[in-house]
Amino acid sequence: MHGASSAIVYLVDDDGDYREEMVEGLTRMGLDVQGFDSASTLYRSYAARPADVVILDIGLTDEDGLSIAAHLRASQPVGIIMATARGTVEDRVIGLQTGADAYLVKPIAVRELAATVTALYQRLERSQPASHRDRQEWRLEQGGWLLSDGRGNSLKLTTSERNFLGRLFSERGQIVGRRALVEALGEDVYDFNYAHLDTIASRLRRRAEKSNMVVPLHAVRGQGFTFTD
């Protein structure tokens, strides 16, 4: 993470007026804030410049905020704040269980949001050792047959996993369409069960977890997959 006055904050909300108001307000309060209208735009920027805190609406067009929170929580340390109109107890519980550190219900005053960001950021700064704050350096080694996280953990890949990840690594941080991934697998794009891509991704995540690795592999609804680290 960064110094207290230079926390990087990403705000994701598809309401343009609200997003602009919050970004301008938080910026005036000294935070380094960038706004996004979708999961796909967030993932691209997050891959190039990870945020310290991400503020998420739930009802987004391409991928809901709960799914984004789960993906971000699995990749690397980051503070997550839900800022949404969904305010029932059940909504709050689900949001916190999914990975949110704080849950705010709209309408939200800019001062309240800024105070929540600052408090969360400072808590994360105190609680995480330096070794955990370093970015992982994911690599494909041994001709693409071995996935390494740069921290001493590695995983031998199957043929389909090697081809799948190889295509994603060629465009790190970008969304690779499902058709392109099917082509990378050497399969017929017209005679392929596209749900099998989700199976490959899920199986890879599970196998990686057994090797103490949390793979930053994300499915972007209606588009494809991205490897964000």
Helices and strands as residue ranges (DSSP letters): G 4-6, E 8-12, H 16-28, E 32-36, H 39-48, E 53-56, H 65-75, E 79-84, H 89-98, E 102-105, H 110-127, H 130-133, E 139-141, E 146-148, E 154-156, H 159-169, E 176-177, H 178-184, H 195-210, E 217-220, E 224-227
